């Protein structure tokens, strides 16, 4: 009797494909809006926020969201189902729930948390609340009428999720009738850490031509490496995720690389990385991004949800409808010898009523000194979702 081999179906494959395409569009638009600056984003978290909001979008808003986020081939029910599967796959801890003497979490973590803050009880329709409960599990919370108190409560919630402070994440001036807030915390430990004793100062060439002294972390040995037409790249492993660093050649530029950063090229590059001996120097750095992603989303063609109260009328009970007013984002990134920590927060607020042949000889060792502007992406190894990405022009 022939053996039947079961096919493994990935329950979030279509959504992750759309997420990666959206992530690259988002990056390009952010570069357009803020050239010559560090760019940091958390595309998957933002993608999943709007996966929830699409459940209450009118025809125009739904069409714009589908075009921007790339889920035209998915029904709302499929988006919800795959979002639930993806969110579940993206929460992990390694080693399992470790704690230090103070009882704090240590080791590798990825936490994604969301909350819906409402000033008026019953502001959201029952159908929308049920969809959230089944697929997204955003916490429902009462938002105080006092704007200062509301801001403090939301900031305290974000701090609890990450174990860090978020001063100024949500401020009184940005308070509205409802707020969708999410935060992610990724603390990744390198599988092969850099040795802190080897870190040394080095010059980093800024876009202006000036040099900035930064701590450079060296590492020798086999690493996942790719030599592209006008760039070189390395893949660095965490226990559950991986960071890809793309360095344009000296006779090229970050802007040239950005033009080649397409979904098809990205998919091809991911298949071309190979283990190769070499020498890497990566700067130790910290960078922050704080801004309103509303303008970026509008630049991608999604303006209706910010302009018409009819756009999200099905979300709320108020017959006057609802619209979004801003999409605040904060990304805090730290890369050092031990690993990487990324903390993000975002909020969408609105107003209601308002194997093969013999192996060839090994290639010569590579040498990659990341001493000029570069692109990076942190991807979950299992799902391949793009958790964080950006460009560093000044460490």
ABEGO torsion letter per residue (X at the ends): XBBBBBBBBBAAAAAAAAAAAAAAAAAAAAAAABBGBBBBBBAAAAAAAAAAAAAABBAAAAAAAAAAAGAAABBAAAAAAAAAAAAAAABBBOBBGBBBAAGBBBEBBBBBBBBBBBABBGABBAAAAAAAAAAAGBBBBBBBABAAAAAAAAAAAAAAAAGBBBBGABBAAABBABBBBBBBBBBBBBABBBBAAABBBBBBBBAAGBBBBBBBBBBBEBBBBBBBAABBBBBBBBAABBBBBBBBBAABBAAAAAAABBAAAAAAAAAABBBBBEBBBBBBBBBBBBBBAAAAAAAAGBAAAAABAAAAAAABABAAEBBBABBBBBBBBBBBAAEBBBBBBBBBBBBBGXXEBBBBBBBBBBBBBBABBBBBBBBBAAAGBBABBEBBABX
